[in-house]
């Protein structure tokens, strides 16, 4: 078993608290935007397009992440709707961030007349890099419950304030699958594929569609190891979203996507 002993709060400065989750989310955003800006430069696109779009994309991602989380926990927020706005207390969903950021980015680029789909392809590696880095904070904090496991790589959270101790009401936590680690590795594999085949998937926008499709496949199966709420036909909310995403992305890639041997 692998023990995770860390306090979820990385830094305390009076009333201001910085969690590992928040810190690595910020690092992921910065790293992802920086990577996409560099890819824009080598692609002959003004990197300011990336920076400007990222501002609105991140804002939309926050709204989307909170919205999907609230939908998944309506019973919690129905009794106290004002808690919906207490995002500082935690509670976001990665699919909401991805789809919300995508919608926000598309709307902004259409308004200012940026090359929307070329920018989407450029953003794809940065997005998945940011997601992978953000998962480091989830791992340290014990943010997501998973199934109990006796595997030698199972995680045990020993800090009393870790969210993981509430998964099975045990302190230290029961050993559980490091499902978020599996997802982080899957994210990195997708990143490698996007960089390896950069410029070889046409038309513009199909690299981003590929990201959505491959992430949906991995997340769907990894979620069977997570101990999240069941939503529909034995599936979690994230798995239902995965299916909906695949219903859109698979036909797009099959009927519109093309692979070019050289960029």
N, C-alpha and C positions, 0 to 999 in steps of 0.2 A: 504494500500500500504506500501511497505517496501522501505525506502530510502537508497541508497548506495551513500555516500558522498565522497568517497576516491579519492585522486589523484592517477592515474594509476602508477605514478612513486613513488616507495617506498623510494628510497634513491638517492640523487644527490651528487656526489663527483667530482667537476670540470666537465670535459667532460664525465665522466662515469655516466651512469644512470642505476639504477636497478629497474625494474618494479616488481609489485606484481606477475605478470604472470611468469617472469623469476625466481623469488625467489622460488615460490612454485613448479615450474617445477624441480628446483634443489633439493628441499626438497623431492619431490616425487621420483626422481631417487635414491637418497641416501637411503630413507626409503625402497623402493622396492628392491634394491640390498641387503640391510641388512636383510630384511625378507627372501629373497630367499637363502642367505648365511646360515642363521640359519636353514632353512628347509633342506638344503644340509647336514649340520652337523648331524641333527637327522636322516637323511636318509642314513648316512654312506658314503657320497660323500664329497670329499675334497672341502671346501668352496672356495679355490683358483680358482677352475674351474668356479665358479659363477663370481668372481671378474674379471678374465681374459676375460671371454666371454662378460661380461657387457661392458667392454671398447669398444669392436668392435660392440657390439649390439647397444650401445648408439650412436656411430658415424654413423652407418648405419641408425638408427632411425631418426637422424637429417636430413640426406640426403633424406630419404624417405618422411619425413614430409614436407620438402620444395618442393620436386618434385610434390607431390600430390596437394599442395597449388598452385603451379605455373600452373599446368594443369587446375585447376579450374578457374584461372584468366589469361588465355593466352592473352586476349585482353590488359591487363594492362602491361604485360611484353614484348609483341611482339614489342612495340615501343621503349623499352629501355631494351634490354636483360641483360645489366650489373646489373640491379636491382635484377635479379635472385639471385645474390650472396650477396645482402644486407639483410641477414637474421636477422641481429641485429635490423632492422627496423620492425621486426615482420612478421608474415605470415607463419604459419605451419598448418598441418592437422594431426589430431590424427590417422586416419587410415594409413596414410603414415608412421607415427612413429611406429605403431604396426607391420605393414607388413615389413617395411624396417628393423626394429630391428630383427624381426624373421629371415629374409633372411640372414642378417649379422651374427646373432648368429649361424645359421645352418652351413653356410660356414666355419666359424672359428672353430666350434667344429669338423667338418669333417676333416679339415686340421690337427688339433692337436690330433685327435682321442679321443676326450672326448665322454662320453655316451650322444649323442645328444638328444634323445627323453626323457630320464630321466631328463636331465637338462631342457628341454622345460617344462616339468610338474612342476619342482621345480620353474622355472621362472614365471609360470603363476600367482600365488598369488601375487608375488612381482610386476609384471607388472600392474595388475589391481589396486593394492594399489597405485602405483605411479600415475596412471591415475586419480584416485579419488582425491588424494592430489593436483595434478596439476590443477584440476578444481577449486580449491579454488581461485587460482590466476585469473582464467577467471571470476569468480563471482565478485571479488573485482574490477577488471578492467572494466567489461562490454564488454568483448571481442567479444561476439557473439550476433548478432541481433536475436530477437524472435518476435513472433506475439504479437500484442497489446492485453492486457488482463485487465479486471476489477476485477479479483480475488483479495481477500484481501491479498494474498501472492505475488502479482505481484511486480516486482522490478521497481523502478524509480531511475535512475542515475542522480545525481544532480551536479557532478563536470564537469566543462566546458571542461576538457581535456579527459573525458571518451570517449572511442570509441563508447559507446552506444548512445551518443547524435547525432551521425551521422546516426544511424539506420533509424530514421524517421525525421531527420533534425529538431530536437527539443531539446532545452535546458531549463530546465531539460528534460531528455528523457521522452517519453510517457511510461506509465506503460506497462510492457511486461512480458510474461511468463518467469519464471526463468528456462528455458529449461536446462541450464547447471547444475542446482541443481538437477533436475530430473535425469540427466545422472549420476551425482556423486552418488546419492542414488542407482541407478541401479548397478553401479560399486561395491559399497559396498556389495550389495546383492550377486553379483557374487563372490566377495572375500569370503564372509561367506560360500557360497556353496562349493567353492574350498577347503577351510580349513576343512569343515565338512566331505567332501567325499574324502579327501586326501588319496591316496593309495588304493582307492576302485574302481577306474576307470582304466580299462586295455584295450589294452596293453599300453606300454609307449608311451607318446605323446598324448593320448586321453584327458587328463585333459586340455592340452593347446588347443586342438581342441574344447573342450567344452567351454573354455573361449571365443574363437573367435566366436563360434556360438551364445552363449547367449548374448555376447556384440552386435553382429550384429542385433539380434532381438530387443533388447532395443533401440539401436541407430536408427534403421529404423523408429520405431514409434515415438520416441521423436523428430526426425528431422522434423516431420510434424508441430511442434510448433516453429521451427527455421525459420528465414527469410533469408535463404541462396539462392544462385543462383539455378535456375532450369536448369537441365542438359538434361534430357531425359524423355519423357512421363510424364511430371509433377513431376519428381523426382529430388532430389538434388544429387550432386556427391557422397556424403557420403551414400545415400540410394542405389545408383547403386552399390557401393562397397559392401554394406551390402548384397545385393542379390547375388552378385558373391561369397562372402564368404560363404553364406548359401548353395549355389549350391555345394560347395566343402565339407563343414563340416557336413551337415546333412547326406549325404550318408556314409561318413566315420564313423560317430557315429552309424548309423543304422546297417551297415553291418560289422563293425570291432570292435566297442566299446563293452566292457563287464563291468557289474557292479558286484563287489565282496562284499559280506556282511562283510568281514573282510579283513584288509590290510595284 
